[in-house]
Amino acid sequence: MDKEEFRRFGYEFVDWIADYMSEVAEYPVMSQVKPGDIKERIPSGPPLKGEPMEKIFEDFKKIILPGITHWQHPSWFAYFPANNSPPSILAELLTAGIGAQCMIWQTSPAAAELEEVVLEWLRKMLGLPEGMTGVIQDTASTATLCALLTAREKATDFEANLKGLKKPLIVYASEETHSSIEKGVKIAGYGKESLRYIPTDNAFAMIPSRLEEAIVQDREKGLSPACVIATLGTTSSTAIDPLDAIGKICSKYGLWLHVDAAYAGTAAILPEKRAMLEGAEYMDSFVFNPHKWMLTNFDCSAYFVRDPGTLIRTFEIHPEYLKTGVDAQVKNFRDWGIQLGRRFRALKLWFVIRSYGVEGLRKMVSEHIRLAQTFRGWVEDHESFELLAPVNLSVVCFRLNDGRPEEALDSLNRRFLEGLNKTGKVFLTQTTLKGKYAVRMAIGQGTTEKRHVGGAWDLIVEKAKEAF
Ligand SMILES: *Cc1c(COP(=O)(O)O)cnc(C)c1O
């Protein structure tokens, strides 16, 4: 492709994206295709000769677009959001254009230094303890894996290991913890049987006394408690584990404290939501995802550590071919995580924060929280619906309940949610809370307004009648 053709399609694609953003509400939120539909329409082998971009772009519109689920739809209420924004898209375009691989400082000093600065901005925006240092990871799953690997490194007694006196290391998280914790525990070699799920209270938050009991029991058994993962904003119901109480226990028994705030971390940019960070001084590591609720394209996960030295000792490598003359003066982020090669992810964060300002981001987040409270009110005031969890942030967990037995309620709600999503006008997903099937209304798309939440509620009421 020559420069003029690139320019022409570049303009055309930006025009297409701009139109897409303004028309996305007209698409069905969830893709309506059936399994295999897309594969069937793509040749099973690659073309031998190059094809014109016109034709490739036509196929994008004709074949690919129908198979897209529209995460940027204003009536996106499923899972958690993964919102983007015009400044983030523009930065991604520049990142792709530059095409730099930013594994060490020398391979793009601006990428390394901007990452350092922007993460310090984020630390201040969230009110995280001074001295915590940040690095961008691809996802919260990876950040949590880094925390588990670092905790393992710290807790492993090398001498005992050599003598074959190795004690199993134990990890603790609440029974509401995200599945990435189990995955991390498996990958890091603790073994699934070394993960303890601590019971939660009526608000689905970890019960600190039960955590302490589990640690004491494991110590008595000769095991070695190593790491606690507290969640701020659980995936099912956005429950907030009591950080201060958990932190005190970690400090008493010498355990690593990792905090998973993948979704809820963004809310800490609101001073009135900082109470959940009480006890932050006990954290060894903390992760939140600007790619969820902060207008920054997937992927971009912010990982903060109290002591970068321990993190670097876990991951550093010094092959001759990667040595440079400035290694002593700079941060080489290849040593701050699992991968060697790194995308230039700081650029989109920088664009987003500068373009909206802290005030603009606060306005969006507080509006989503306000809309969720309005929605909660509607659920509570309606005789056919039941609220299933406290609404801490912007997720409302609810179900239809007409008094029939629990099992029948599950299938009623499953049928109701299916009917609702089939309309293509909204997309909500489900979870279970203390064994009950719950519908989740997660508000957080950047373009969601009151009329979208109101429209969803009207549709919910209508579809509920049909489900009975
Ligand atoms: C979304 C989520 C994750 C996983 O995030 P990824 O960035 O997709 O790995 C982990 N923990 C919690 C609490 C989450 O909500």
The ligand as an SDF file (V2000), in Angstrom:
LIG
                    3D

 15 15  0  0  0  0  0  0  0  0999 V2000
  -12.5560   -7.5830   35.6030 C   0  0  0  0  0  0  0  0  0  0  0  0
  -11.9290   -8.0750   36.8350 C   0  0  0  0  0  0  0  0  0  0  0  0
  -10.7230   -8.7710   36.8020 C   0  0  0  0  0  0  0  0  0  0  0  0
  -10.0770   -9.2170   35.5100 C   0  0  0  0  0  0  0  0  0  0  0  0
   -9.6710   -8.1630   34.7410 O   0  0  0  0  0  0  0  0  0  0  0  0
   -8.7690   -8.3980   33.4280 P   0  0  0  0  0  0  0  0  0  0  0  0
   -8.1230   -7.0730   33.2480 O   0  0  0  0  0  0  0  0  0  0  0  0
   -9.7200   -8.7450   32.3360 O   0  0  0  0  0  0  0  0  0  0  0  0
   -7.8170   -9.4870   33.7170 O   0  0  0  0  0  0  0  0  0  0  0  0
  -10.1260   -9.1070   37.9960 C   0  0  0  0  0  0  0  0  0  0  0  0
  -10.6930   -8.7880   39.1740 N   0  0  0  0  0  0  0  0  0  0  0  0
  -11.8640   -8.1350   39.2440 C   0  0  0  0  0  0  0  0  0  0  0  0
  -12.4350   -7.8010   40.5860 C   0  0  0  0  0  0  0  0  0  0  0  0
  -12.5190   -7.7680   38.0770 C   0  0  0  0  0  0  0  0  0  0  0  0
  -13.6900   -7.1380   38.1580 O   0  0  0  0  0  0  0  0  0  0  0  0
  1  2  1  0
  2  3  1  0
  2 14  2  0
  3  4  1  0
  3 10  2  0
  4  5  1  0
  5  6  1  0
  6  7  2  0
  6  8  1  0
  6  9  1  0
 10 11  1  0
 11 12  2  0
 12 13  1  0
 12 14  1  0
 14 15  1  0
M  END
$$$$
